[in-house]
């Protein structure tokens, strides 16, 4: 597959700007007159200008959105690490939305096979279906993390209102876990929450997230792919969201989530959707927020430390005895990052070929020490068996 054939180059007006000393732009490979060499690249930025799934008179397919994000991302200062990053430009939009989804899937699949982490930017949130389909040829169970003010699982409506349900019901199904962060109760059907609980899927309301922000880190660390709708950020920070909401995450909280995601050794793709440049304010505030989210994700990526080889000397193993069944729980703490994991014992009725050592928090370890089984352990046990 010739990747270059599926991309439009970045507009010269952006590439020819004067960027300051040590700007992000000077340390990445951009698709201008020539296409970047993929070999040796670790992260690839992929622009998408597909909005037909939004079915909104206010938005249309154009290069405005990704141009504004790039114009805010490129001047940011490079971090401490040596970047191996390419900006591949924008995907050539298909004649229909389904063709674009197929292109996203094919491009994502190829990049994943080359061990390049794609970061999709732009387009309506329903395009994460293409991102998810990138994993199907691997025939490997994956966990999806969605950050959105709503649960897009309506029975009727625009594709952007249905896509999460399409992902969960997609055939063949390789969904091991679905986790939804920062949804708002007054925008969410209680029956959907009940359904997620019956499937042992994770969900955290905006208020719960704020009350114990650090406790969402293990949920983020368990994801293989992240899909972020900028409508999850409140409109005062993200006025350019297609489905902008008066309440939501702050820009700082969104960046913290991206930092956690970047540090997740398992996570192999990311998408930031739901923004259109036409809806942004005159200073392109939303584009600035998204650019900073990308920057924090990249910085988190270059802070990855853990080998996930739990028998190595990089991990300390803790054993907790309980009076109930199970009588023993095993925990692992990384000497390098300080992160925690706990072990789910295998048995003959195991449904899935999955890692049975799952991310957890220090609080889960303390809960076990008090003689209680952590809720995270129970939910994982039910999901696996």
Beta strands, then each sheet from edge to edge (+ up, - down):
strand 1: 7-8
strand 2: 29-30
strand 3: 43-47
strand 4: 85-91
strand 5: 117-121
strand 6: 142-147
strand 7: 175-183
strand 8: 202-205
strand 9: 225-229
strand 10: 269-273
strand 11: 315-321
strand 12: 328-334
strand 13: 340-343
strand 14: 357-360
sheet 1: 1+ 4- 2-
sheet 2: 1+ 4- 3- 5- 10- 9- 6- 7- 8-
sheet 3: 11+ 12- 13+ 14-
end
